[in-house]
Amino acid sequence: MKTYSDAVQTPVMGHPEGLFFLFFTEMWERFSYYGMRSLLVLFLVTTTAKGGWGWDRADALNLYGSYTFWVYVTSIVGGYLADRVLGARRAVVIGSLIISAGHLCLAMDKPAFFYAGLALLVAGTGLFKPNMSTIVGQLYGKNDNVKRDAAYTLFYMGVNAGAFFGMALCGYIGEKISWSYGFGLAGFFMILGGFQFYFAQGVFGRIGAVLNIRPAGFAGAQEDHAHVVRDRLIAIGVFSVFTIFFWMAFEQAGGSMTIFAKDYTDRSLAGSSALIFKIVNTLLLVVPTMVLTLVLSVLSRSTIKRYPLSNLFLVSSFVLIWGLLIWMLGREFSTDETEIPASWFGILNSFFIIILAPAFSSVWQNYWKPSGPIKFATGLMLLGLGFGVLAFGTMGIPSGAKTASVSMVWLVLAYLFHTMGELCISPVGLSYISKLAPDRLLGMMFGVWFIMTAIANKLAGMSGSMIDTFSATYSLSTFFLVFTFLPFLVALLLIALNKWMLGKMHGVF
């Protein structure tokens, strides 16, 4: 199969095999990012007697917002460096090494190393994140829009598979064994992912390898007229601005929703309820791992002779994942009682992504083909419904309460709605950037997308830090109602702009 990478590739699940090397590389980077993120706020607010730093909630959430802000701000710098200096693939390799060093610094458990580690994570992610998305888009020709949409949804499964494993394993080890071990585990799998990508670069041909060379599917193609390019860049800007409102609410998951899981949710189980949870948790962890192992086996059969070292690192990483899962589940089944880690609820988002992404990909490809603005509006409304569930579930918590024990069902339902909203926005947005942006600005436009996400993350930290103020003045339910109504209002505005946006997109649907 000849693809747009100028390399001969055997199709895997109907896509270039290069997509799946990117899938697994991104998976381990997201393992490291979300594994660490699941611990950050919990580590900061946990008392010093339990190994944390004993910060108050507002300070911890503000640091969380600042960290995630800078993670995404540096993406625009990383996109520029890849476009002008490094090339996308070299940027990914360097970024993975810097990220690994950052996690190892966090594991040192010293304040100076901790802040140095955060700085390294910010720099490394800035190089890594936008350029992975760039390479995915360039695997397909400009006219292969439907397959590109499906590819980004599959790629997004890799993102969330990594987040799923990271939060499940790093969160568990961090909360129940050692914070340092949790941070260190995140870095170890990033090292494996970086080497896996490095030794598989031949599969991409010329894509991302050197500067000023376009892939074969693009070579010789004339750039659209200047006014068309301008209008499409405006469309990218509008999409990016609207994502601020989505991610500002969605990223409460790592902040105020983590606090809610820790202090307001009944997580202690005993007897039959504990056993049921352990069985459900086992299925949640084992079934996706089996699916991903199957995907890995298909990829390995196709590529092991050509890229043996890459496959070695890939297979070794999955052997380690299976070993850690068996150890963790065995440890849990050895006791009659259990307390669900607060970080565990974060895996629900990733689990629902893994389960629902193929269905959404099929819907976009075969059944419902709305415009980009309508997809975005749908995602915002689903996000608002998720927070509406939390607002309803917390109505019984009195104003100013610092703890409560509400049912975990509300969090589960909220994550379900949030996940469906995310599937309407994030992979779709990445796909539209690859379709709307000219090749020469592709990395930069992904950077613009991520800088808007940066602003959203900072706003998420700032608004989340007001959870105690809102709770004391009004109620916790009112706090979540704010994040219910805001996405709905923004969605209605986007629907009103649909016709104007389609004009700016000039036929890109």
N, C-alpha and C positions, 0 to 999 in steps of 0.2 A: 504493500500500500504506500503510494507516494503522497506525503503530506506537505504542508506548507513550510515545514522545517528544512526542506532539502535533504531529508534523511529517509531511508526506507524503513517503514515501521509496519509491524503486524498489528492489525486492529484488535483492540481489547474492548469487549462490550460495546462495539460499534464506534469507538473513539480511538485516536492515535494513542499508542502505548505511552508516549511522553506525558500525556495527561495524568496517568496513574503514578508515574514517578513524582510529578508535581503534587499529586494528591497526598502521597505518603510523606513527602518532605514538609509540606504545609501541616500535615497532621502532627508531626513531632514538634514543630515550632509552636503550634497552638497548645500542644500538651504542656510545653514549658511555660507559655504565657498564662494560660488559664489555671494551670496547677499552682503557679505562684500567686495569681490574682485571688484564687479562692482562699488563700491563707492570709493575705496582706492585712485586711481590716481585722480579721479575727485575731491575728497575732498582735496587732497594735492595741486592741482593746482588752485583751486577756490580761489578768493581773500578773504582776511580777512573780508571785508565788507559784503560778502555773506556767512560768517560762515566757510570758509575754512582756509587753512594755507598759501596760497599765494606762494607756492614753484614754482620754474621754472620747465619746463617739464623734463629736463635731471635728476634733483635730484629726482623728483617723480618717474620716470620710473626706476631709479637705485634702489630706495627703494622697489618698486614693485618687481623687479627681485630678490633682496636679500631675501625678505619675501617668495616668492614662492620657491626659492632655498632651504631655510631651512625647509619649509613645507615638501618637498620631501626627503631631506637628513635624517631627523629624522625617515622616514619610515623604513630605514634599521635597525635603533636601535629598533623601535617598533616591527619589524618582529623578531629580535633576542630575545627581552624580551618575546614575546609571545611564541616562540619556546622553550625557556630555563627556563623561570621563571613564567610567568603569565597564559599562555594559551590564545588562540585567543579571546575567548568570554569575559574573564575578561579584556583583553586589550581594547576591544571595549567599554565596559561600562566605564572604567576609562577615556579613551580618550574622550568620549562624555561629561563627567562632566568637564574635563579641558577645552575643546573647549567652552562650555557654559560660563565658568568663563571668558575666554578670550574675548568673545563678550560683556559681561557685562562691562568689563574694558574699551573697546573701546567706549561704550556708555557714559562713564563718562565725555568725552570731556575735558580731561586734558592731557598734554603731557606725564607725568610720567605714568598715567594709560594707555595711548594709546600704548606706547612701551611695557609695561608689558602685555597688551592684545595681542599684536603681538607675544610675546614670548610664552604665554600660548596657542595660536592657533597653533603655530609651534609644541609644545610638544604634545598637544592633538591629532592633526592630524597624527603625527608620530605613535602614538599608534593605532589609529582608522583605517587608510586607508589601510595598507597592509593586515591587519587581516580580514577585511570584504571580500576581494578577496579570501583569503585562505579558508574561510568557504564555500564560494560559490563552489569552485572547489571540495571540499570534500563531497559535497552532492551527487556526482556521482561517479560511479566506474571507474577504470582505463581504461576499454574498452568501456565506453559510451562516446566516444569523440564527436560524432555528436550532441548528446543532450546537452553536456557540452558547445559546441560552441553556441548553441541556447540560453542556459541559461545565458551565459555571455552577449549576446546581449540584452536579456530581462533585465538583471541586469543593463546594461548600460543605458537602458531607465529610470530606477529609478534614476541613477546618473543625467541624464539630465533633468528629471522632476523636481528634486530638484533645479538644476541650473536655470531652467526656472522660477519657482515660486520665487526663491530668487532674481534674477535680476529684475524681473517684479515688485515685491512688495517692497523689500528693496531699489532698485534703485529709484523707484518712490517716496517713502516716504523720502528717503535721499535727493534727489535733490529738491523736491517740498515742503516738510514739515520741516524736521529737519535731519541733518546728524546723530545726536545721536539716534534718533528714528529708523533710518534705520539700524544702527549698532546693536541696542538693539533687534530689531525684529529678526535678524539673530540668536542671541543667544537663544531667547525664543523657537523657533521651534527646535533647537538642544536639548534643555531640554526635549521636548515632544518625540523626536525621541529616546533619550537615555532610557527613561522610557519604551517606547513601546518595545524596544529590550530586556531590562532587564526582563520584565514580560513574555516574549515569549521564554525564553531559553530552556524550556523543549522540544520544537519541534525539537531541534538539537541532542537529544540523547547525545552521547559522543563526538561529533565533537566540538573541541575547548574548551572543558570543563576542562580537566586535561592534564597533561604532559605525554608524552611517551605512550599514548593510541591511536591507530589508529582506524578509523571507520571500521565498519564491512566489507565493500566492499574492504578494503585494508588489514585487519588483516590476518596475516599469509602469506601474499604475499612476495616472495623473491625479494629483490632489484636486478635490472639488474647488469650485470657484470661491473666491475670498469671502463673499457674503454668505455662502452656505456654511463654510467653516466657522465664520463668526457666529452665525445663528446657532449652530450645533454646540459651540462652546458655551453660549448663553444657556442653552438647554441643560448642559452638564452642570453649570453653575446653579440653576434653579433646582434641579434634582438634589444637588449636594446641600443646598441651604435647607431644603425640606427634611433632609435626613437628620439635621440638628435636632429637630423636635422629636423624631423617633428615638434616636440614641440617647438623648437626655433622659427620657423616661425609661427606655429599655435597660440602660446601664445602672439603674437602681439595683439590678441583680447583684452586682458586686459590692454594693454599699448598703442602702437602707433595707433592701430585701434580705441581705445577709444578717443584718442586725435583727430584723423581724424573725428570721429563722432561729437565731441564737437565743433571743430573750423573750419572744412572744409566742413561740410555737411549742406545743407539747411533743417532745422528741424522745421521751422515755417510754420504753416498751418492755413488757414482761409476759411470760407464759405463751399462750397461743398467738397473741398479737405480735410478739417478738418473733416467733417462728414464721408466721405468715410474711412478715417484713423480710426476714432473711431469705426466704424462698423467692419472693418477688425481686429482691435486690440481686440475688444470684442470677435470675433470668435476665434482669436488666443489664447485667455486666457480661454474662456469658454469651447470650445470643448475638449482640452486635460484634463481639470479638470473633465469634465463629464466622459471621458474614464477612468481616474484614480479612480474616485469615483465608477465606475462600477467594476473595479478590486478589490477595497477595499470591496465592498459589497459581491463579490464572496468569498473572503478570510474570511470575518467575518462570513458568513453563515457556513463555514466549521470549524471555530476555536473558535467562541465566547464562547462556553460552556467550553472549555478546557483552554482558555487563556483570561478570561474576562477583566482583567486589561489592558493587552496589547491592546486589541480591544478598550477599553475605551479611551486610549490615542490616538490611531489611528483615531478613529471617531471624537474625539474632535479637533484634528489638522485640519481635513478636514472641519469641521464646521467653524473654524476660517478662513481658507483659503477662503471659499465661502463668508464669511462676509466681509473680506478685499477686495476681488475682486468686490463685489457689491458696496461697498463704493467707491473704486477707480474709477470704470466705471461711477457711478452716478455723481461723482465730475467732471469728464471730460465732460460728456454730458451736464452739466449745463452751459457750456460756448460755444460761437460760434467759438472761436479760440483755438489753442493749439500749444504748442511747445513740440515736442517729446523729452523726456529725452535722453541724450546721452547714458545712460546705457541701454535703451530699445533695442538697436540693438543687444546686447548680447543675448537676449532671442531667437533670430532667430536661432542660433546654436542649442539650446536646443529644440526648436520647430521642427526643421527639423529632429533632432535625434528621437524625439518621433514619428514623422510621418513616417520616413524612416526606422527605426530600424527593424520593423517586416518584411519589404520587403527584407532588407539585410539578415536577419536571414533565411528567406525562400530561398533566392538565394544560400547562403552557404550550406544549408541543402539539397536542391532538384535540383538545376539547374547548378550552376557553382561551381566547387570544385578545385580551383587552390591551389598551394602550399602556405605555409606561406610567403615565400619571394616575391612571385608574388602579393599576397594580399597587402603586405607592399608597394611594388613598385607602385601599382595602387593608393594607398592612397596618396603617395608622389606626384604623377603626378596631382591628383585632387586638392591637396593643392596648387601646383604651378599655376594651372589654375585660382584658386580664386584670387591669388595675381596679375595674369596677367590682370584680369578684373579691379582691382583697379588701376593698372598702366595705363591702357587705359583710365579709367574714370578721372584720374587726369592729363592727358596730357596738359590740358588747364590752369593749375595753374602755374603762373610764379615762377621762382626761388626766394626763400627767403620769399614768402608770409606767413604770420602768420594766415590768415583767408581766407576763400573762401566759396562758397555756391553751391557745386556740388550736383547733384541729389543723393538721397538716394538709388536709384536703384542699384548703383555700390556696395554699402555695402551689400545689400540684396543678390545679386548674389554671392559676395565673400563668404558670410557665407554659402550659399547653397553648393558651391563647397568644402569649408573647412569641412563642416559637412559630406559630402560623403567620403572625404578622411579620416576623423576621424573614421568613421564606418569600414573602411578597416584596421585600425591600432590598435586602443585602445582595443576594446573588443576581437579582434582576438589575440592580444599580450597577454592579461591576460589569455586567454584560453590556449595558447601554453605553458606558464609557468607552468600552472597546469598539463599539459600533459607531459612535458619534465623533470620537477624537481622531484627528489626523495622526499618522504614524509618528511623525516627528515630535509630537507633543503627548504621546500616549502615557509615558511614565509620569510626566508632569500633571496630567489630568487625574491620574490615579492619586497623585499626591494631593491635589486639590480636594478630592473626595475624602481623603483621610484627614486633611486639616479641618474640614467641617466636622468630621467625627471627633476630632480632638476638642473642638469647641464644645461639642455636645457632652463629651466625657467630663470636661471641667465643670460645665453647668450641672451635670449629674451629681458630681461630688459636692458642689455648693448647695444645690437644692436638697440633696440627701442629708447634708449636715444639719438641716433645719428640722429633722424629724422630732427631736426632743422639744423644740420650741413650738412646733405645730401641735404636738401631742399635749403639751401643757396648756396651751392657749385655747385650742379647739378640741381635737381628738385625733387619734391615729387614723381613724376612718376618713376624716377630712383631708389629711395628708395624702392618702391614696386617691381621694376623689379629684384632687388637682391633676393628677396624672391620668385620670379617666377622661375629663372634659377637654383638656388641652389637645390630645391627639385627634379627637373627634372634630374639633373646630378647624384644625389645620387640614384634616382630610377633606372637609367641605370646601375649603379654599382651593385645594389642589384640583378637585373635581371641576370647580368653576374655571380654572385655568387650562383645562384639558385641551380645548380646541386651539388656543394660542400656542401651547407647548408643541402640539403636533405640527403646526406651521413652522416653528423653529427647528424641528427635527428633520424637515425636508425629506420625507419618505421613509425615514428609519422608524420602524414600528416594533 
